[in-house]
Amino acid sequence: MKLPLCGYVVAGVLLVASGAQAADGQAVWDPNCAACHKMMAPKFGDKAAWAPLIKQGTDALVASVIKGKGAMPARGGKPTLSDADIKAAVEYAESKSQ
């Protein structure tokens, strides 16, 4: 199905004119972030724990994941994750923790 902004939806994923594929936050989160965030803070979905982080803004959260913070290593210990993947995962976590 062709979209008006030069994109296509293929198997539920938006492909844009550049050929880049939009990252799916849950698809990034589940295999890369979920295990640690089930055991360590901030726990996934914990609104109180995420509130001050969300207040900092998405860009600040993405930057902290890229650099690492506390017990979390840079890129969450997954050096192959792109910045777009990290942003998608952060946005997914934010959406489930508000």
C-alpha positions as CSV (number, residue, x, y, z in Angstrom):
1,M,0.0,0.0,0.0
2,K,1.6,3.3,-1.0
3,L,1.5,6.1,1.5
4,P,1.3,9.8,0.5
5,L,4.7,10.7,2.0
6,C,6.8,8.5,-0.3
7,G,6.6,5.4,1.8
8,Y,5.3,1.9,1.7
9,V,4.0,-0.4,4.4
10,V,5.5,-3.9,4.1
11,A,4.6,-6.5,6.7
12,G,3.6,-3.7,9.1
13,V,6.8,-1.7,8.8
14,L,7.0,1.7,7.2
15,L,9.7,1.9,4.5
16,V,10.6,5.4,3.6
17,A,11.9,6.7,0.3
18,S,15.5,6.5,1.4
19,G,15.1,2.8,1.7
20,A,15.7,3.1,5.5
21,Q,13.5,1.0,7.7
22,A,11.8,2.6,10.7
23,A,13.0,0.9,13.9
24,D,10.3,-1.0,15.9
25,G,10.8,-0.1,19.5
26,Q,9.4,-3.3,21.0
27,A,11.3,-5.4,18.5
28,V,14.5,-3.7,19.7
29,W,13.5,-3.6,23.4
30,D,12.5,-7.2,23.9
31,P,15.8,-9.0,22.9
32,N,18.1,-6.2,24.0
33,C,16.7,-4.4,27.0
34,A,13.9,-6.3,28.6
35,A,16.0,-8.8,30.6
36,C,17.9,-6.2,32.5
37,H,15.0,-3.9,33.0
38,K,13.0,-6.7,34.5
39,M,15.6,-7.0,37.3
40,M,17.2,-3.5,37.5
41,A,15.9,0.0,37.7
42,P,14.2,1.5,36.1
43,K,11.9,-1.5,35.7
44,F,9.8,-1.6,32.6
45,G,6.5,0.0,33.2
46,D,7.3,1.4,36.6
47,K,5.7,4.9,36.2
48,A,7.3,6.3,39.4
49,A,10.8,5.2,38.4
50,W,10.5,6.4,34.8
51,A,8.8,9.8,35.6
52,P,11.9,11.8,36.3
53,L,13.7,10.2,33.4
54,I,10.9,10.9,31.0
55,K,10.8,14.5,32.3
56,Q,14.4,14.9,31.0
57,G,13.2,14.2,27.5
58,T,13.7,11.5,24.9
59,D,17.0,13.0,23.6
60,A,18.5,13.0,27.0
61,L,17.5,9.4,27.6
62,V,18.8,8.3,24.2
63,A,22.1,10.0,25.0
64,S,22.4,8.3,28.4
65,V,21.8,4.9,26.7
66,I,24.4,5.6,24.1
67,K,27.0,6.7,26.7
68,G,26.0,4.3,29.4
69,K,24.8,5.2,32.9
70,G,25.3,3.6,36.3
71,A,25.2,-0.2,35.9
72,M,24.2,0.1,32.2
73,P,27.1,-0.1,29.8
74,A,27.2,2.1,26.6
75,R,24.5,1.1,24.2
76,G,23.1,-1.1,26.8
77,G,25.9,-3.5,26.2
78,K,24.8,-4.0,22.6
79,P,27.3,-2.2,20.4
80,T,25.6,-3.1,17.2
81,L,22.4,-1.1,18.0
82,S,22.1,2.0,15.9
83,D,21.1,5.3,17.4
84,A,17.7,4.9,15.6
85,D,17.3,1.5,17.3
86,I,18.1,3.0,20.7
87,K,15.7,5.9,20.2
88,A,12.9,3.5,19.2
89,A,13.5,1.4,22.3
90,V,13.6,4.4,24.5
91,E,10.3,5.7,23.0
92,Y,8.8,2.3,23.5
93,A,9.8,2.2,27.1
94,E,8.5,5.8,27.6
95,S,5.2,4.9,26.1
96,K,4.7,2.0,28.4
97,S,5.8,3.9,31.5
98,Q,3.6,7.0,31.4
